[in-house]
Amino acid sequence: MMEKYLFKKNSERIEFIQKEVNILSDNKDRSFADMLLHRSMESHLSDLKAEQRAEDTRHPLRDFMELRLKGIVVDLGTIPLELLGIVSSNLAALVQRATHKLSSGNDSSRVPYSVKSALDIRLAELSPGSTRLGLTFSTGQCELIETVSSKAVKEIIQLLDANDAATMMNQVAEIGYNSAQSLKKIIEECEKNHIDFDLSWVGPFSEGRRSVAVTSSKIKILNERLAATTISQPSIETISGVLASLSKYGKMELEIDGDKVKASFPIDMLDEIQKKHKVGQQVSLTVEITDIHNENLGLHRTNYLVKSLN
């Protein structure tokens, strides 16, 4: 685009393109070529505004996520209200449930108000062209290390970017079955309405702009895999082994009879664990066990959630 060389600031380019779009919009005698140009410039303007929003919303404690929907039903500058409601509500639930799962270990459809309030997910922009849904949310109170919510978004993007079934199952287990169900509802709506989408994220812990493009073929695969994924009823057991590793993100690994078993625990339990046990020591835990299973793929992942130290 020539305006990149004419203007030094993105805001100046936006102002220039906006004037050109307004001129074309006001022209009642537009030719077919004018209509194509108008649509192209609107799309370019939307891209420039997205870049500007990402720049404007950069803050040590804020992240910006954009979902760009692409398809006939959303390419005319509008989006069916029912579709918008389903996508936006489940996008928020996807991030909230994944954050709750990573912070507490609980794979639940109900997210505490404290988690929702801390995330503070807000609609920052709804742009035409290919419909863009822009969200801002808080990454937490720590500016020096990766936060749980930023880690949750990384896991979500890795799930969408996964090509093989085993990786997908591992990512479902990471963000939780209930978070994956929110993603499934978005995927179902996209497949039903013949929509592709791009998901991008920028924030203090994104290490630059992260994005993933989800095509119609990928949507079909995801829908089939998520639809065939189930979770068992939880059971309570006691397990014992050597504490092999311990993470501040609510993860531990036990060595039991030569095998490695990974378990999650509420982050606020970390101090208790560190006071009672060190890596290399024998530990006994009461755990809640659930099994995420995909019958079509013949894959399963067992999740262990620490309920208490024995």
C-alpha positions as CSV (number, residue, x, y, z in Angstrom):
1,M,0.0,0.0,0.0
2,M,1.4,3.4,-1.1
3,E,0.2,5.2,2.1
4,K,2.7,3.2,4.1
5,Y,5.4,5.4,2.5
6,L,3.4,8.6,2.7
7,F,2.7,8.5,6.4
8,K,5.0,7.7,9.3
9,K,2.2,6.9,11.8
10,N,-0.4,4.2,11.6
11,S,-3.0,6.7,12.8
12,E,-2.3,8.9,9.8
13,R,-2.7,6.0,7.4
14,I,-6.0,5.1,9.1
15,E,-7.3,8.7,8.7
16,F,-6.3,8.7,5.0
17,I,-7.9,5.4,4.2
18,Q,-11.0,6.3,6.3
19,K,-11.6,9.4,4.1
20,E,-11.2,7.4,0.9
21,V,-13.7,4.8,2.2
22,N,-16.2,7.6,3.2
23,I,-15.9,9.1,-0.3
24,L,-16.7,5.7,-1.9
25,S,-19.5,5.1,0.6
26,D,-21.2,8.4,-0.3
27,N,-21.0,7.8,-4.0
28,K,-24.4,6.5,-5.0
29,D,-23.4,5.8,-8.5
30,R,-20.6,3.3,-7.7
31,S,-19.6,1.0,-10.5
32,F,-18.8,-2.7,-9.9
33,A,-15.1,-1.8,-9.8
34,D,-15.8,0.9,-7.2
35,M,-17.6,-1.7,-5.1
36,L,-14.7,-4.0,-5.2
37,L,-12.3,-1.2,-4.3
38,H,-14.6,-0.1,-1.5
39,R,-14.6,-3.6,-0.1
40,S,-10.9,-4.0,-0.4
41,M,-10.2,-0.7,1.3
42,E,-12.7,-1.5,4.1
43,S,-10.8,-4.7,4.7
44,H,-7.5,-2.9,4.7
45,L,-8.8,-0.2,7.1
46,S,-10.0,-3.0,9.4
47,D,-6.5,-4.4,9.4
48,L,-4.9,-1.1,10.2
49,K,-7.4,-0.4,13.0
50,A,-6.6,-3.9,14.5
51,E,-2.9,-3.0,14.5
52,Q,-3.7,0.3,16.2
53,R,-5.9,-1.3,18.8
54,A,-3.3,-3.8,19.6
55,E,-0.8,-1.0,20.0
56,D,-3.2,1.1,22.1
57,T,-4.2,-1.7,24.4
58,R,-0.6,-2.8,25.2
59,H,-0.3,-2.5,28.9
60,P,1.7,-4.5,31.4
61,L,-1.5,-6.1,32.7
62,R,-3.7,-6.3,29.5
63,D,-3.9,-8.7,26.6
64,F,-5.6,-8.3,23.3
65,M,-7.3,-11.2,21.5
66,E,-8.9,-11.0,18.1
67,L,-11.2,-13.6,16.4
68,R,-11.6,-12.9,12.7
69,L,-14.5,-14.7,11.1
70,K,-14.4,-15.3,7.4
71,G,-17.4,-16.5,5.2
72,I,-20.3,-15.3,3.1
73,V,-22.6,-14.9,6.2
74,V,-20.1,-12.5,7.8
75,D,-18.3,-10.9,4.9
76,L,-21.0,-8.3,4.1
77,G,-20.1,-6.1,7.1
78,T,-22.8,-7.6,9.4
79,I,-23.1,-10.8,11.5
80,P,-26.3,-12.6,12.6
81,L,-27.0,-11.5,16.2
82,E,-27.6,-15.1,17.3
83,L,-24.3,-16.2,15.8
84,L,-22.5,-13.3,17.5
85,G,-24.0,-14.2,20.9
86,I,-23.0,-17.9,20.6
87,V,-19.4,-17.1,19.5
88,S,-18.8,-14.3,22.0
89,S,-20.2,-16.1,25.0
90,N,-18.3,-19.3,24.3
91,L,-15.1,-17.4,23.5
92,A,-15.2,-15.8,27.0
93,A,-16.1,-19.2,28.6
94,L,-13.2,-20.9,26.7
95,V,-10.7,-18.6,28.3
96,Q,-12.4,-18.4,31.7
97,R,-12.7,-22.2,32.1
98,A,-9.2,-22.9,30.8
99,T,-7.8,-20.3,33.3
100,H,-9.8,-21.9,36.1
101,K,-8.6,-25.3,35.2
102,L,-4.9,-24.3,35.2
103,S,-5.2,-22.3,38.4
104,S,-7.2,-24.7,40.5
105,G,-7.0,-28.0,38.7
106,N,-10.8,-28.2,38.7
107,D,-12.3,-29.1,35.3
108,S,-15.6,-27.4,35.8
109,S,-18.3,-25.7,33.7
110,R,-18.8,-23.2,36.6
111,V,-16.1,-20.6,37.0
112,P,-15.9,-18.6,40.2
113,Y,-16.7,-14.9,40.1
114,S,-13.2,-14.2,41.4
115,V,-11.7,-15.7,38.2
116,K,-14.1,-13.9,35.9
117,S,-13.5,-10.6,37.7
118,A,-9.7,-11.0,37.6
119,L,-9.8,-11.7,33.9
120,D,-12.2,-8.8,33.2
121,I,-12.9,-9.9,29.6
122,R,-14.3,-7.1,27.6
123,L,-15.5,-6.5,24.0
124,A,-13.0,-4.0,22.7
125,E,-14.0,-3.9,19.0
126,L,-16.4,-5.3,16.5
127,S,-15.2,-4.5,13.0
128,P,-16.8,-5.2,9.6
129,G,-15.3,-6.6,6.4
130,S,-14.4,-10.1,7.6
131,T,-16.1,-9.7,11.0
132,R,-13.5,-9.2,13.7
133,L,-14.3,-9.7,17.4
134,G,-11.7,-8.0,19.6
135,L,-11.4,-8.7,23.3
136,T,-9.2,-7.4,26.1
137,F,-8.5,-9.2,29.3
138,S,-6.2,-9.0,32.3
139,T,-3.1,-11.2,32.6
140,G,-3.0,-10.8,36.3
141,Q,-1.0,-8.9,38.9
142,C,2.6,-10.1,38.1
143,E,4.6,-8.4,35.5
144,L,7.8,-10.5,35.8
145,I,6.6,-14.1,35.1
146,E,4.1,-15.8,32.9
147,T,0.6,-15.7,34.4
148,V,-2.0,-18.4,34.4
149,S,-4.4,-16.6,32.0
150,S,-1.6,-16.0,29.4
151,K,-0.6,-19.7,29.8
152,A,-4.3,-20.7,29.2
153,V,-4.4,-18.7,25.9
154,K,-1.2,-20.3,24.8
155,E,-2.7,-23.8,25.4
156,I,-5.8,-22.8,23.5
157,I,-3.8,-21.6,20.5
158,Q,-1.7,-24.8,20.6
159,L,-4.9,-26.9,20.6
160,L,-6.2,-25.1,17.5
161,D,-2.8,-25.4,15.8
162,A,-2.4,-29.2,16.6
163,N,-2.4,-31.4,13.6
164,D,-2.2,-34.9,15.1
165,A,-4.9,-36.4,17.3
166,A,-2.6,-37.3,20.2
167,T,-1.4,-33.6,20.6
168,M,-5.0,-32.5,20.4
169,M,-6.0,-34.8,23.2
170,N,-3.1,-33.6,25.4
171,Q,-4.2,-30.0,24.9
172,V,-7.8,-30.8,25.7
173,A,-6.6,-32.4,28.9
174,E,-4.5,-29.2,29.7
175,I,-7.3,-26.7,29.2
176,G,-10.0,-29.1,30.5
177,Y,-12.9,-30.9,29.0
178,N,-15.4,-28.1,29.8
179,S,-13.2,-25.4,28.3
180,A,-12.9,-27.7,25.2
181,Q,-16.7,-27.9,25.1
182,S,-16.9,-24.1,24.8
183,L,-14.5,-24.4,21.8
184,K,-16.6,-27.1,20.4
185,K,-19.7,-24.9,20.3
186,I,-17.8,-22.2,18.4
187,I,-16.5,-24.8,16.0
188,E,-20.0,-26.2,15.5
189,E,-21.4,-22.8,14.6
190,C,-18.5,-22.1,12.2
191,E,-19.1,-25.4,10.4
192,K,-22.8,-24.9,10.2
193,N,-22.4,-21.4,8.8
194,H,-19.4,-22.3,6.5
195,I,-17.1,-19.9,8.4
196,D,-13.3,-20.1,8.7
197,F,-11.6,-18.1,11.4
198,D,-8.2,-16.7,12.5
199,L,-7.4,-16.3,16.2
200,S,-4.6,-13.9,17.2
201,W,-3.3,-12.8,20.6
202,V,-0.8,-10.1,21.7
203,G,0.2,-9.3,25.3
204,P,3.1,-9.0,27.7
205,F,3.7,-12.8,27.7
206,S,2.7,-13.7,24.1
207,E,6.3,-13.2,22.9
208,G,5.1,-11.2,20.0
209,R,1.9,-11.7,18.1
210,R,0.7,-15.3,18.1
211,S,-1.9,-16.4,15.6
212,V,-3.5,-19.5,14.1
213,A,-5.6,-19.9,11.0
214,V,-8.4,-22.4,11.2
215,T,-9.7,-23.5,7.7
216,S,-12.9,-25.3,6.9
217,S,-11.0,-28.6,6.6
218,K,-9.4,-28.0,10.1
219,I,-12.9,-27.1,11.5
220,K,-14.3,-30.3,10.2
221,I,-11.6,-32.4,11.8
222,L,-11.8,-30.5,15.1
223,N,-15.6,-30.9,15.2
224,E,-15.4,-34.6,14.7
225,R,-12.7,-35.1,17.3
226,L,-14.3,-32.9,19.9
227,A,-17.7,-34.4,19.4
228,A,-16.2,-37.9,20.1
229,T,-14.4,-36.8,23.2
230,T,-16.0,-37.7,26.6
231,I,-15.0,-37.5,30.2
232,S,-15.6,-40.1,32.9
233,Q,-17.2,-39.6,36.3
234,P,-14.5,-38.7,38.9
235,S,-13.2,-41.2,41.4
236,I,-11.1,-40.7,44.5
237,E,-8.0,-42.7,45.2
238,T,-4.8,-42.6,47.2
239,I,-1.5,-42.7,45.3
240,S,2.1,-42.8,46.6
241,G,5.4,-42.2,44.9
242,V,8.6,-40.1,44.7
243,L,8.1,-36.4,44.0
244,A,10.0,-36.0,40.7
245,S,9.1,-32.4,39.9
246,L,7.0,-29.5,41.2
247,S,5.9,-26.4,39.2
248,K,4.5,-23.1,40.4
249,Y,1.8,-23.5,37.8
250,G,0.1,-26.2,39.7
251,K,1.8,-29.2,38.1
252,M,3.7,-32.1,39.7
253,E,5.2,-35.4,38.6
254,L,5.4,-38.5,40.6
255,E,7.5,-41.6,39.9
256,I,5.5,-44.7,40.8
257,D,7.1,-48.1,40.2
258,G,9.2,-46.7,37.5
259,D,6.4,-44.9,35.7
260,K,5.9,-41.1,35.7
261,V,2.5,-39.8,36.7
262,K,1.5,-36.2,36.1
263,A,-0.9,-34.5,38.5
264,S,-2.4,-31.0,38.9
265,F,-3.0,-29.2,42.1
266,P,-4.6,-25.8,43.1
267,I,-1.9,-23.1,42.9
268,D,-2.7,-22.0,46.5
269,M,-1.6,-25.5,47.7
270,L,2.0,-24.9,46.5
271,D,3.2,-23.5,49.8
272,E,1.8,-26.4,51.8
273,I,3.4,-28.9,49.5
274,Q,6.8,-27.2,49.6
275,K,6.7,-27.0,53.4
276,K,6.0,-30.7,53.8
277,H,8.0,-32.3,50.9
278,K,11.0,-31.7,48.7
279,V,11.7,-33.1,45.2
280,G,13.1,-36.6,45.6
281,Q,11.1,-37.5,48.7
282,Q,8.3,-40.0,49.0
283,V,4.8,-38.5,49.1
284,S,1.2,-39.9,49.5
285,L,-1.7,-38.0,47.9
286,T,-5.4,-38.2,47.8
287,V,-6.4,-37.5,44.2
288,E,-9.5,-37.2,42.0
289,I,-9.1,-39.2,38.8
290,T,-10.9,-38.5,35.6
291,D,-10.4,-40.1,32.2
292,I,-10.7,-38.0,28.9
293,H,-11.5,-40.5,26.2
294,N,-12.0,-40.4,22.4
295,E,-13.5,-43.7,21.2
296,N,-13.1,-42.9,17.5
297,L,-9.4,-42.3,17.8
298,G,-8.7,-44.9,20.5
299,L,-7.0,-42.3,22.7
300,H,-7.4,-41.4,26.3
301,R,-5.7,-39.2,28.9
302,T,-6.0,-39.7,32.6
303,N,-6.0,-36.6,34.8
304,Y,-5.0,-36.6,38.4
305,L,-6.1,-33.7,40.7
306,V,-4.6,-33.5,44.1
307,K,-7.2,-33.0,46.8
308,S,-5.0,-33.4,49.9
309,L,-1.6,-34.4,51.2
310,N,-1.6,-37.5,53.4
